[in-house]
Amino acid sequence: AGSAVVSLEFTVKDRNATAQFAAVPVQVLLPPIEAGVWRVQIESQDQFLTLEATGPSETIERLQAADAPLIALLALSSDDLERGIASKEVSFGQLRAGVLAPLPESVKVSAAKSAVRFTVTRAVGP
């Protein structure tokens, strides 16, 4: 009995995609107890960030769709507000049906600028 030699060739398709996001808005997160006490004004040139996201093609396509946009989150603690800090690193998430959601772990985001500048002032009046 002779043995047959079989030669197989596989092409691996890269299922990852990379997309540029030119105007990702920065949203401010404050502890509820501080919301009426402080005003946070993000510097005009830092209100929108340019990002690059890499991950599974289907996930990146969903992030590009209008129904689940990327957002940059400036989370300030009570200590940050009291100290009057003027710059902080942001994190990234997405809005799903208007609700803040974390990015899938398979998505990696990089930004040329990941810290934003802002001014914290005490709110006046009721």
N, C-alpha and C positions, 0 to 999 in steps of 0.2 A: 504494500500500500504506500503510495507516494504522498508526500505532504505538500499542501498548497500554501503558497506564500501570498498573503493579502497585505496590500499597502493602503493605509487610510490617511487622509489628510483632513485636519480640522481647522476651521477658521473661527477664532474666538472674537465675538463681537463685543466691543466695549459698551456696556450698558450705562456708563456714567456720562453725564453732560455737565458742561460749565456754562454759566450765563452771567452776564453783566447786568447789574441793576443800578441805574444812574441816579435816581432820586428817591432813596429810601428815607421816609420821614422818621425823625427822632421823637419819641413820645416820653413824657416824664411820668414816673411812678413815684408817688409819695405815700407814706403811711396815712391812713384815713384821718387820724387825729391831727395831722399837720396840714391837711388839704386847704383849709380856710385861713391858716396862719401865715403861710409863705407864698411868695410869688417867685417863680423860676422863669427867667427869660434866657432862652438859648441864643447864643450869638448867631446873627443871620447867616453867616457862611457855614455854620455847623448844624443848621436845622434839617438838612438833607445830606445823606452820605452816599457815596458810590461804593458798591459792594460787588464781590464776585462770589457766586455760590456754586459748589460742585457737589454732585450726588447722583443718585439714580435718575435716569432720564425722565421717568414719569413724575417723580417728585419735583424736579426742577421745572418741568412744564406747569405743574400745579402752582408753584410759587410765582410763575410769570403770569398766571391768569389773574384777573381782577378780583376773583372771589376769595383768594387766600394770600394777600400781599405780605411781603417781608416788612418788618418794622425794626427799628433800632430802639432799644429801651434804656433810658437813663433812670436808673433806680437810685433814689436818694433816701438815706436813712435820716432819722431825727438828728443824729450826731452830725451828719453831713450838713444839714440845714443850719444847725446851731453854730457850727464852725465857719459857715459861709464859704465853703470850698468853691472854687471857680472852674474846676475841670475834673472830669471823671470818665473812666472807660465805660462804654456801652456794651450791652449784650444784644443778642438778636433773637427775634421770635417771628411769629406770623399771626395774622388775624384770620380766624375761621368764623364766618358768619358774625363778624363784629366782636368776637371773643378772643382774647389773647391766648395763644397756644405756643408751646415750645416747638422749636424746629426738630424734625426727626434726627436721630443720632447719626444717620447716614449722610446728612448734609453738612458740609464744611463751608464756613463763611469766612472770607478774608476781606479786609477793608484797608485802603491806603491810610485811613485815619480812623482809629477806633476810640479816641477820647474826644469828647465835645467840651466846648467852653460855654459857660453860662454865668448869669448873675442871680444871686439869691437875695431877696429883700423881704422884710416883714410886710405883710398885707396891712393896709390901713382901713379902719372902719369895719362895719359889720359885713 
